[in-house]
Amino acid sequence: MSEKIRASHPIYKLLPIEIEGLDSLAELALDMRWSWNHATDEVWRQLDPELWRITHNPWVVLQTVSRDQIERVLADPVFRKNVDGLVEASRQAAKTPAWFQKNHAGSPLTCAAYFSMEFMLSEALPIYSGGLGNVAGDQLKAASDLGVPVVGVGLLYQQGYFRQVIDKDGAQQALFPYNDPGQLPITPLRQPNGEWLRLEIALPGYSVWLRAWQVQVGRVKLYLLDSNDAANFPVHRGITSELYGGGPELRLKQEMLLGIGGWRLLHALGVQPEVCHLNEGHAAFAVLERARDFMEETGQPFEVALAATRVGNLFTTHTAVAAGFDRFAPSLIEQYLGGYVQQKLKITSHDLLALGRLDPDDSSEPFNMAYLAIRGSGQVNGVSRLHGKVSRHIFLPLFPHWPEDEIPVGHVTNGVHMPTWDSAPADSLWTDACSKARWLGTTEALDQDIRCVPDAKIWQLRTANRMSLVEYARERLSRQLAASGASAEAVDKAKHLFDPNTLTLGFARRFATYKRPNLLLHDPPRLLRLLTNPQRPVQLIIAGKAHPADQAGQALIQEWIHFIRQPVPRPHVIFLSDYDMLLTEHLVQGVDVWINTPSRPWEACGTSGMKVLVNGGLNLSELDGWWAEAYAPEVGWALGDGQEHGDDPAWDAIEANGLYELLEDQVIPEFYRRDASGVPTAWIKRMRESMAHLTPRFSAGRAVREYSEQHYLPAAAAYRERAANQGAIAKQVVDWKRALDWGWGSLRFGDLHVETTADQHRFEVEIFLHDLDPNGVRVELYADGINGGEPVRIEMKCERPAAHVSTGCRYHATTPLTRAANDYTARVIPQRAGVAVPLESARILWQR
């Protein structure tokens, strides 16, 4: 951050800052490290135990308690020593070299800017909806643990995502309480003279002023922008009012503020990232503003600036269906970005629209933010192995004539930040087995360490976590019922629901039809028999929201509520409303089995099931997303056949039956099958394997290390190379692409000859290059992979000029006899050092 700009909180002026030690409490409260390092929990509990239990927001606790209480606790020498020790430990942790500093000192990466529409860091900062924010928040926390130089960029929503209430008819009602910035653990960014750092974004006919905020996330900073500035018209103050609210016009404005405003904020702070990581296409306008920034610094035109900066951009897609990407009407793009592209980027509206279209000349085609992200990035990845494959299929039209396996979309499977989601007993067990620093570096040895934990200790963990969840569920449900006007009798009954010794299933997620949240409810009588078996009872906790505009999803919630409110299921199933991060924590810590039933392959990754791993919970899930690569018989249970069946109701019925059978025949019997000591040894064996084998693999630490080594470091080096000398290499790349495009139409194949000998096939083919530079293309033999294997690519070398043609060459290559000669096809593709093909140049010509 620029030395001229500082983060300062106006509420400091309202706190009794003359009390010695209060500044230390404020420093702890404003560092989100408390959300995963629970060493400070007791501090806030001592200040106000009830308020801490309800809010889990240290900044609210600190502002709400009386001056007398603050003075009283700070006067306690033990308390004060603890606070001072916590502050010093936090400062030392920020200075101590971490994994990145130890392994990549002197690397070309000094900063990666992580842009996301939402961040889930804590219930104290409700600017998240679900999975996308979960990934973003957990990756910032892991970057802090590992010392990876990352800054986050997002929006501060006045209302955030909606809060959920279930009414007397079982219908979801959406509420939008105001997020008072003064009660959020954020600080305004101010100039040296005290003026708030504000940015101006020009929209058609007016400007929008953005205020800037900072969130401290351990070593990492998250910067947030909001439009609730007094200088704005009232309607414009509401641009950042709701997360995923409003129509396309509001969404476009939000994405402009995030991408364009976010990059300008970094510039104003003096932050110069080598890498820009776009967490979904919402932030793709950062591609344009980064290029504009480069134009201003170097005097290069937009085309060269984009070529220079795109290699430093990484696009992570989380969308598993093409219809899921943000699309905007061309007229809307021209209305809001026409002036920007003409005056700032010096290109036409047609040029901009072409970056977001499949067919640049189709004036009716909407502008696709994912297409812009791909055409402005040097690397693209999905969020699980299966999702990488799905994404290659989705983006196939952008790379005509290329095999699907070669569409330039890789994958980094998501992970979750284990210290955020583990319970206190789980933390204790892992610490004893693997040390306190287990998530701060590589995790290869953890599986062997956790396998040494005795059965009794693992079962003790599961029992304690289940007990804690039952207590929490009772308390939350009783408060929920009381708030809804339920009778005193109903509220009292809720306080005694559930048995802490009963098998507890959890199902919580966004209620959308493709997630099939009612698959378990397919046969209500069968479900009831399963729940009410007196010898082997089962209890089920459900939670989740449906988007306010998703009527089908809301109907699924109402169906569950109507089922639960019947007398027989009522003691065995509960729906906990207003699914938020705090509820998620308790659920993933306490359930014995996490159930997930999406229609394959529409769950890009799914992270909820990963959170139970560290707590000894098990997964019963569709073979989709992360579970498709995680599942093995010894670690959990799999639903489905690993194939795609669309939204076929007949297949839903088959899978519902399969789900019931798994529960009836395997899950429930195994849980209740005990040895002489009352311990379920087979269950514990499965728990141990799940904890040992899966927890390290699906941690956010592993994901962030992969992003760092596979993407950030190469991208930083590539950007530095292309940006050097005012973008000299980028200009060469642009010139090369122009020459390639100009000459490609005259490229053609001549005769192909194949000779098969005793030990090989020899191929020889004529290529007529005409005016193309032979060094700018690569000629190769290509064969599809066998049984899902990698395709075969064999480079062909120029042997001699083609007969009678001065602009051609005869290329040759040999292949083994393991494949038939007609398996191979010759092709020509672009080639240039440092250029990603086909991402940056998708030309290809096949021999026919």
SULWO-V481095 format. One record per residue. N is the residue number from 1. RES is the residue in one small letter. PHI is phi as a letter, one per 20 degrees, with the letter a starting at -180 (* if undefined). Layout:
N_RES_PHI ; N_RES_PHI
This chain:
1_m_* ; 2_s_g ; 3_e_f ; 4_k_e ; 5_i_d ; 6_r_c ; 7_a_e ; 8_s_b ; 9_h_d ; 10_p_f ; 11_i_f ; 12_y_g ; 13_k_f ; 14_l_e ; 15_l_e ; 16_p_f ; 17_i_f ; 18_e_f ; 19_i_f ; 20_e_f ; 21_g_o ; 22_l_f ; 23_d_f ; 24_s_f ; 25_l_f ; 26_a_f ; 27_e_f ; 28_l_f ; 29_a_f ; 30_l_e ; 31_d_d ; 32_m_f ; 33_r_g ; 34_w_f ; 35_s_f ; 36_w_c ; 37_n_d ; 38_h_e ; 39_a_f ; 40_t_e ; 41_d_g ; 42_e_f ; 43_v_f ; 44_w_f ; 45_r_f ; 46_q_f ; 47_l_f ; 48_d_a ; 49_p_f ; 50_e_f ; 51_l_f ; 52_w_f ; 53_r_f ; 54_i_f ; 55_t_d ; 56_h_l ; 57_n_c ; 58_p_g ; 59_w_f ; 60_v_f ; 61_v_g ; 62_l_f ; 63_q_f ; 64_t_e ; 65_v_f ; 66_s_f ; 67_r_g ; 68_d_f ; 69_q_f ; 70_i_f ; 71_e_f ; 72_r_f ; 73_v_f ; 74_l_f ; 75_a_f ; 76_d_f ; 77_p_g ; 78_v_f ; 79_f_f ; 80_r_f ; 81_k_f ; 82_n_f ; 83_v_f ; 84_d_f ; 85_g_f ; 86_l_f ; 87_v_f ; 88_e_f ; 89_a_f ; 90_s_f ; 91_r_f ; 92_q_f ; 93_a_f ; 94_a_f ; 95_k_e ; 96_t_f ; 97_p_g ; 98_a_d ; 99_w_g ; 100_f_f ; 101_q_f ; 102_k_f ; 103_n_d ; 104_h_c ; 105_a_f ; 106_g_m ; 107_s_f ; 108_p_f ; 109_l_e ; 110_t_d ; 111_c_a ; 112_a_d ; 113_a_e ; 114_y_d ; 115_f_e ; 116_s_b ; 117_m_f ; 118_e_b ; 119_f_c ; 120_m_d ; 121_l_d ; 122_s_a ; 123_e_f ; 124_a_f ; 125_l_c ; 126_p_e ; 127_i_c ; 128_y_c ; 129_s_d ; 130_g_a ; 131_g_g ; 132_l_f ; 133_g_f ; 134_n_g ; 135_v_f ; 136_a_f ; 137_g_f ; 138_d_f ; 139_q_f ; 140_l_f ; 141_k_f ; 142_a_f ; 143_a_f ; 144_s_f ; 145_d_g ; 146_l_e ; 147_g_m ; 148_v_f ; 149_p_f ; 150_v_c ; 151_v_c ; 152_g_e ; 153_v_c ; 154_g_b ; 155_l_d ; 156_l_d ; 157_y_e ; 158_q_f ; 159_q_d ; 160_g_m ; 161_y_e ; 162_f_f ; 163_r_d ; 164_q_d ; 165_v_c ; 166_i_d ; 167_d_e ; 168_k_f ; 169_d_e ; 170_g_n ; 171_a_e ; 172_q_f ; 173_q_d ; 174_a_d ; 175_l_d ; 176_f_c ; 177_p_f ; 178_y_f ; 179_n_e ; 180_d_f ; 181_p_g ; 182_g_f ; 183_q_d ; 184_l_d ; 185_p_f ; 186_i_c ; 187_t_c ; 188_p_f ; 189_l_e ; 190_r_c ; 191_q_f ; 192_p_g ; 193_n_e ; 194_g_n ; 195_e_f ; 196_w_f ; 197_l_f ; 198_r_c ; 199_l_d ; 200_e_d ; 201_i_d ; 202_a_e ; 203_l_d ; 204_p_g ; 205_g_n ; 206_y_a ; 207_s_d ; 208_v_d ; 209_w_e ; 210_l_d ; 211_r_e ; 212_a_d ; 213_w_c ; 214_q_c ; 215_v_d ; 216_q_e ; 217_v_c ; 218_g_m ; 219_r_f ; 220_v_d ; 221_k_d ; 222_l_d ; 223_y_d ; 224_l_c ; 225_l_d ; 226_d_b ; 227_s_e ; 228_n_e ; 229_d_d ; 230_a_f ; 231_a_f ; 232_n_e ; 233_f_f ; 234_p_g ; 235_v_f ; 236_h_e ; 237_r_f ; 238_g_e ; 239_i_g ; 240_t_e ; 241_s_f ; 242_e_c ; 243_l_e ; 244_y_l ; 245_g_d ; 246_g_m ; 247_g_d ; 248_p_g ; 249_e_f ; 250_l_f ; 251_r_f ; 252_l_f ; 253_k_f ; 254_q_f ; 255_e_f ; 256_m_f ; 257_l_f ; 258_l_f ; 259_g_f ; 260_i_f ; 261_g_f ; 262_g_f ; 263_w_f ; 264_r_f ; 265_l_f ; 266_l_g ; 267_h_f ; 268_a_f ; 269_l_e ; 270_g_m ; 271_v_e ; 272_q_c ; 273_p_f ; 274_e_f ; 275_v_c ; 276_c_d ; 277_h_d ; 278_l_e ; 279_n_e ; 280_e_n ; 281_g_f ; 282_h_g ; 283_a_e ; 284_a_f ; 285_f_f ; 286_a_f ; 287_v_g ; 288_l_f ; 289_e_f ; 290_r_f ; 291_a_f ; 292_r_f ; 293_d_g ; 294_f_f ; 295_m_g ; 296_e_f ; 297_e_f ; 298_t_d ; 299_g_m ; 300_q_f ; 301_p_f ; 302_f_g ; 303_e_f ; 304_v_f ; 305_a_f ; 306_l_f ; 307_a_f ; 308_a_f ; 309_t_e ; 310_r_f ; 311_v_f ; 312_g_e ; 313_n_d ; 314_l_c ; 315_f_d ; 316_t_d ; 317_t_e ; 318_h_d ; 319_t_e ; 320_a_d ; 321_v_c ; 322_a_g ; 323_a_f ; 324_g_e ; 325_f_f ; 326_d_f ; 327_r_c ; 328_f_c ; 329_a_f ; 330_p_g ; 331_s_f ; 332_l_f ; 333_i_f ; 334_e_f ; 335_q_f ; 336_y_e ; 337_l_d ; 338_g_g ; 339_g_f ; 340_y_f ; 341_v_f ; 342_q_f ; 343_q_e ; 344_k_e ; 345_l_e ; 346_k_m ; 347_i_c ; 348_t_e ; 349_s_f ; 350_h_f ; 351_d_f ; 352_l_f ; 353_l_g ; 354_a_f ; 355_l_f ; 356_g_d ; 357_r_c ; 358_l_f ; 359_d_d ; 360_p_f ; 361_d_e ; 362_d_e ; 363_s_f ; 364_s_e ; 365_e_f ; 366_p_f ; 367_f_e ; 368_n_d ; 369_m_f ; 370_a_f ; 371_y_f ; 372_l_g ; 373_a_f ; 374_i_f ; 375_r_f ; 376_g_d ; 377_s_c ; 378_g_e ; 379_q_b ; 380_v_c ; 381_n_b ; 382_g_e ; 383_v_d ; 384_s_a ; 385_r_f ; 386_l_f ; 387_h_f ; 388_g_g ; 389_k_f ; 390_v_f ; 391_s_f ; 392_r_f ; 393_h_f ; 394_i_f ; 395_f_e ; 396_l_g ; 397_p_f ; 398_l_f ; 399_f_c ; 400_p_g ; 401_h_m ; 402_w_e ; 403_p_f ; 404_e_g ; 405_d_f ; 406_e_d ; 407_i_f ; 408_p_f ; 409_v_c ; 410_g_e ; 411_h_b ; 412_v_c ; 413_t_f ; 414_n_g ; 415_g_b ; 416_v_d ; 417_h_e ; 418_m_g ; 419_p_f ; 420_t_f ; 421_w_d ; 422_d_e ; 423_s_f ; 424_a_f ; 425_p_f ; 426_a_f ; 427_d_g ; 428_s_f ; 429_l_f ; 430_w_f ; 431_t_f ; 432_d_f ; 433_a_e ; 434_c_c ; 435_s_n ; 436_k_f ; 437_a_e ; 438_r_f ; 439_w_d ; 440_l_e ; 441_g_a ; 442_t_f ; 443_t_c ; 444_e_f ; 445_a_e ; 446_l_f ; 447_d_f ; 448_q_f ; 449_d_f ; 450_i_f ; 451_r_f ; 452_c_e ; 453_v_f ; 454_p_f ; 455_d_g ; 456_a_f ; 457_k_f ; 458_i_f ; 459_w_f ; 460_q_f ; 461_l_g ; 462_r_f ; 463_t_f ; 464_a_f ; 465_n_f ; 466_r_f ; 467_m_g ; 468_s_f ; 469_l_f ; 470_v_f ; 471_e_f ; 472_y_f ; 473_a_f ; 474_r_f ; 475_e_f ; 476_r_f ; 477_l_f ; 478_s_f ; 479_r_f ; 480_q_f ; 481_l_f ; 482_a_f ; 483_a_f ; 484_s_e ; 485_g_n ; 486_a_f ; 487_s_f ; 488_a_f ; 489_e_f ; 490_a_f ; 491_v_f ; 492_d_f ; 493_k_f ; 494_a_f ; 495_k_f ; 496_h_c ; 497_l_f ; 498_f_m ; 499_d_c ; 500_p_f ; 501_n_d ; 502_t_e ; 503_l_g ; 504_t_d ; 505_l_d ; 506_g_c ; 507_f_b ; 508_a_b ; 509_r_a ; 510_r_f ; 511_f_e ; 512_a_c ; 513_t_g ; 514_y_f ; 515_k_e ; 516_r_l ; 517_p_f ; 518_n_d ; 519_l_f ; 520_l_f ; 521_l_e ; 522_h_f ; 523_d_c ; 524_p_g ; 525_p_f ; 526_r_f ; 527_l_f ; 528_l_f ; 529_r_f ; 530_l_f ; 531_l_f ; 532_t_d ; 533_n_g ; 534_p_f ; 535_q_e ; 536_r_c ; 537_p_f ; 538_v_c ; 539_q_c ; 540_l_c ; 541_i_d ; 542_i_c ; 543_a_b ; 544_g_q ; 545_k_d ; 546_a_d ; 547_h_g ; 548_p_g ; 549_a_e ; 550_d_e ; 551_q_f ; 552_a_f ; 553_g_f ; 554_q_f ; 555_a_f ; 556_l_f ; 557_i_f ; 558_q_f ; 559_e_f ; 560_w_f ; 561_i_f ; 562_h_f ; 563_f_f ; 564_i_f ; 565_r_f ; 566_q_f ; 567_p_g ; 568_v_f ; 569_p_f ; 570_r_g ; 571_p_f ; 572_h_d ; 573_v_c ; 574_i_c ; 575_f_d ; 576_l_e ; 577_s_e ; 578_d_l ; 579_y_g ; 580_d_c ; 581_m_f ; 582_l_f ; 583_l_f ; 584_t_g ; 585_e_g ; 586_h_f ; 587_l_f ; 588_v_f ; 589_q_f ; 590_g_d ; 591_v_f ; 592_d_f ; 593_v_c ; 594_w_d ; 595_i_d ; 596_n_b ; 597_t_c ; 598_p_f ; 599_s_e ; 600_r_f ; 601_p_d ; 602_w_e ; 603_e_e ; 604_a_g ; 605_c_b ; 606_g_n ; 607_t_d ; 608_s_g ; 609_g_f ; 610_m_f ; 611_k_f ; 612_v_f ; 613_l_g ; 614_v_f ; 615_n_e ; 616_g_n ; 617_g_f ; 618_l_d ; 619_n_d ; 620_l_c ; 621_s_b ; 622_e_g ; 623_l_f ; 624_d_b ; 625_g_l ; 626_w_f ; 627_w_f ; 628_a_f ; 629_e_d ; 630_a_e ; 631_y_f ; 632_a_b ; 633_p_g ; 634_e_e ; 635_v_d ; 636_g_r ; 637_w_c ; 638_a_d ; 639_l_d ; 640_g_n ; 641_d_d ; 642_g_m ; 643_q_d ; 644_e_e ; 645_h_c ; 646_g_m ; 647_d_d ; 648_d_f ; 649_p_g ; 650_a_f ; 651_w_f ; 652_d_g ; 653_a_f ; 654_i_f ; 655_e_f ; 656_a_f ; 657_n_f ; 658_g_f ; 659_l_f ; 660_y_f ; 661_e_f ; 662_l_g ; 663_l_f ; 664_e_f ; 665_d_e ; 666_q_c ; 667_v_f ; 668_i_f ; 669_p_g ; 670_e_f ; 671_f_f ; 672_y_e ; 673_r_e ; 674_r_d ; 675_d_e ; 676_a_f ; 677_s_e ; 678_g_n ; 679_v_d ; 680_p_e ; 681_t_f ; 682_a_f ; 683_w_f ; 684_i_f ; 685_k_f ; 686_r_f ; 687_m_g ; 688_r_f ; 689_e_f ; 690_s_f ; 691_m_f ; 692_a_f ; 693_h_e ; 694_l_e ; 695_t_g ; 696_p_f ; 697_r_f ; 698_f_d ; 699_s_e ; 700_a_f ; 701_g_f ; 702_r_f ; 703_a_f ; 704_v_f ; 705_r_f ; 706_e_f ; 707_y_g ; 708_s_f ; 709_e_e ; 710_q_e ; 711_h_c ; 712_y_f ; 713_l_f ; 714_p_f ; 715_a_f ; 716_a_f ; 717_a_f ; 718_a_f ; 719_y_f ; 720_r_g ; 721_e_f ; 722_r_f ; 723_a_e ; 724_a_f ; 725_n_l ; 726_q_m ; 727_g_m ; 728_a_f ; 729_i_f ; 730_a_g ; 731_k_f ; 732_q_f ; 733_v_f ; 734_v_f ; 735_d_f ; 736_w_f ; 737_k_f ; 738_r_f ; 739_a_f ; 740_l_f ; 741_d_f ; 742_w_f ; 743_g_e ; 744_w_f ; 745_g_f ; 746_s_e ; 747_l_f ; 748_r_b ; 749_f_e ; 750_g_d ; 751_d_f ; 752_l_d ; 753_h_c ; 754_v_c ; 755_e_c ; 756_t_d ; 757_t_d ; 758_a_f ; 759_d_c ; 760_q_a ; 761_h_d ; 762_r_d ; 763_f_d ; 764_e_c ; 765_v_c ; 766_e_e ; 767_i_c ; 768_f_e ; 769_l_e ; 770_h_l ; 771_d_e ; 772_l_f ; 773_d_f ; 774_p_g ; 775_n_f ; 776_g_e ; 777_v_c ; 778_r_c ; 779_v_d ; 780_e_b ; 781_l_e ; 782_y_c ; 783_a_c ; 784_d_g ; 785_g_f ; 786_i_d ; 787_n_l ; 788_g_n ; 789_g_f ; 790_e_f ; 791_p_f ; 792_v_d ; 793_r_c ; 794_i_c ; 795_e_f ; 796_m_d ; 797_k_d ; 798_c_f ; 799_e_e ; 800_r_a ; 801_p_f ; 802_a_f ; 803_a_f ; 804_h_m ; 805_v_c ; 806_s_f ; 807_t_d ; 808_g_c ; 809_c_b ; 810_r_d ; 811_y_d ; 812_h_c ; 813_a_a ; 814_t_d ; 815_t_c ; 816_p_f ; 817_l_e ; 818_t_f ; 819_r_c ; 820_a_f ; 821_a_f ; 822_n_f ; 823_d_f ; 824_y_e ; 825_t_c ; 826_a_e ; 827_r_b ; 828_v_c ; 829_i_c ; 830_p_f ; 831_q_b ; 832_r_b ; 833_a_g ; 834_g_n ; 835_v_d ; 836_a_e ; 837_v_d ; 838_p_e ; 839_l_f ; 840_e_e ; 841_s_b ; 842_a_e ; 843_r_f ; 844_i_a ; 845_l_c ; 846_w_d ; 847_q_f ; 848_r_d
